[in-house]
Amino acid sequence: MFSPINYILALTIVGLLSKRKSRKRICFGLALAGFLIFSSPALFNAYSRWYQPRPVTLPANSHYSFGIVAGGFGSVDAEGDGYFNSAADRFLQAVRLYKTGVIDHILISGGNSRDNDKQFREGGWARQQMIQFGVPDSVIFVEDRSAGTRENAINSKKILDSLNAQGPFILISSAFHVPRATKHFEQTGMTIIAYPCNYTEGRGPFKLSDLIPSFNTLLSWPRYVKEGLGRLV
């Protein structure tokens, strides 16, 4: 639904099936324009750079009670075992902030709630990984029963309120996810300091190869479309 590929294919099919030449030209023209726009690494990186917040440098000697790390950095394999995926920087940054004394506790917010993976709970798995990294079990809290970011925010607030935790709280997530996550967490009344990480695009220098259409770039748009629509609701 969120992929430009779907609409490019739909326009192409309509153009092929249409008997009117004018409609064919319009459909093929729109499909070609869509392909050139959404397969352009240069345009994708420019949009990513605009959409993503800049990296945050916390004030020297700053100290916070909780770092809230968004789940989604762990996936499950065919055997039901967890593994780190491309969003693992969320995990690393949460551990680093704890290890350097910036945060006292870690709340893992989110996790796997998909029906086909009910036996795997990312929160419990992530807790064990953090313990192996030397983070005490007593400072790790988990919220992993929500169906989306809005529920993550609501349920995280319930946990923090039950602990009488005082904000502001550090919200650690991928740069592309931070704008939407910050909105939902702030809507609960929490004071949030966004800490974007896991920059997978939009930070590198321009290269001539960025002018060459890339199929991989087409596949990268859905998460931004999803995030943009998520901010509207």
N, C-alpha and C positions, 0 to 999 in steps of 0.2 A: 504493500500500500504506500509506503513512504519512499520507495525507490523511483527515481526518474526513469529507470529502465522500463518500468511498467507502462508509463505514459508514452514513451518513445515507441515501444512495441505496439501499443494500442493505436497510435496515430498511423504507424506503418501499415498495420493490418486494415484499418479503415480505408487508407489510401489504395491499397491493393484491391479491396473489394468494391470500391466505389466505381460507378460507371461514368460519372461526370468528371471530365478532365479538370475543370476548375477546382473541384473538391480534392482530386488526386494531388494537384499541385500544392494546394494549401496544406494538406496532411503531410505530404512528403517534405515540404518546406519547414513546417513546424517540427517534424521529427528530426530533420537534419540540424536545425537550429538548436533543438534541445540536446542533441548528441554533442555538438561542438561546445556548447556552454557547460554542460555538466560533466564532460570528460576532460575539461581543461584543468590541469594541475595548477596553472597560474591563477585562474579565477577561484578555484577551490581554496588554495592557500590564502588568497586575499580575503575571501569571506571568513575563513577560519580565524585569521589574524584580527579581523574586525569583531567577530562574535565572541571570541574567547577573552576573558579578562587577563590582564598582564600578571606575570608572577608576582607574588607578594613577599616582601621582606618584613618580617615582624620586628617590632622595636627591640633594641638590645635589652637583655635581661627581662623580657616580657615573660609572663607566667599565667597559665590558664588552668582551670580545674578539669576541663574535658576537651578532648579532641574527638569530633564525630567523624568517622570515616565511612564514606558511602560504600556499600557492598557492590558486588559486580566484578571484583578482581579475581574471583575464584570460579572455576567451572568444574563440571563433573565428566569423567570419561566413561567409556563403555562398561567398565567394571565397577562403576559407582564410586571411584576414588576422585578426590579433588585435586586440582592442579591450578597453578597461577596462569592467568591469561594476559592479554595485552594491556589490561588496566592495572597490573600489579604495582605500579608506582604509587597508587593510593595506599596500599599496604605498607610499602617501604617508607613513605613520608610519615605515616602515622607512627610507626615504630621509631623513626628518627626523631620526631618531635618529642616522644616520650623519653627516649634515651638521652637526649640533650637537655632534659629538664624543662622544656617549654610547656608540656601538659602533664597533669598528674594522673589522669585516667583516659582510657580509650573506650568509646562507645561505637561498636560496629553496627551501623544502621543499614538495614536492607539485607539482601541475601536471596537465596534461591527459593522462590515460591511457585515455580512452575509445576503444573499438575503431573507432568511426566518425570519429574525429578524429586518427588516428595521425600524420598529416603535420604537425599543429600541436603544437608542444611549448611549453607556457606558460613553462617555465623559461628557454629560450633567448630567447623573445620578451621576457620580463620583464627579462632581463639587458640587452638592447639599450635598453629603455625607461629603465632606471636609468642607463646610460651617457649617454643624452641629457640626463638630469637632472644630469649632472656627477659621478656616482659612478664612480670608476676601475674598469676591468674587473678589475684585479688583486685587488680586495677582494670580488668577487662570486663566490659558489659556488652550484652548482645541484644539487638532487636532485629529479628529476621523472619517475622511472620506477616509482614505487610505485602501488599500487592503492587505497590508503586511508590514513587518518591513522596507524594502527598501524605500517604499513610505512614511512611517512614518518619516524616517530620512529626506527625501527630503522636505516634507511639514513642518516638524518642523523647519528646517533651514529657510524656507521662513518666518515663523512667527517670529522667533528670529531676523532675519535680518530686518524685518519690524519694530521691536521694538528697533533696534540698540543695542541689548543685547550683552554684551561682555563675552566671555568665559574665562576660561574653564567652561563647564557645567557638572553637576553631572547627570549621566545616571543611573537611578534606575530601576532594573529589577531582575527577578528570576535568580539565579546563572546559571542555565542551558541555559538561553537565552542570558546572557550577552555577551559571545564571538561573537555570530552572530550580535547582536544589535550594539555592539561597532564597529565592522567592517563597517556596513552600515552607521552609523552616522559619523564615521571618514572619510569615502569616500566622504561625502558632503563637507569636509573642516572644519568641526567643531572640536574644541579641547574638548575632552571628558575625564572625570574621571569616570571610571566604578565603580558602587556601587552595587555589587551583594547582593541579599537577598533571602528570601524564600527558604532556603535550605531544601529540602524535603527528601534528601538522601545523603549519602556520608560523613556525619559529625559524625555519632554515632560510638560508640566502636564496635569492632567485637564481635559477639555472636555465640555460637555453632549452634543456629537455622539458622544462615546465610548459613550453609552448606546444608540445606534441600531445595530442589527445591520448588519454589513458583509460583503459577499461576499469582498472583498479580505482580510479578516481570516481567513476560512475557508481561504484559499489560503496563509496565512502560517504555519499550524501545522505542516506536515510537517517543516520543518527542526528544530523543537524536539522533535518526536516522534523523529526520527532521532537527534538528539544524545543524548536521554535513553536510548534503547535502546542506543546505542553505548557509553555509560558502563557499562552492565551486563555487557558482554562483554569 
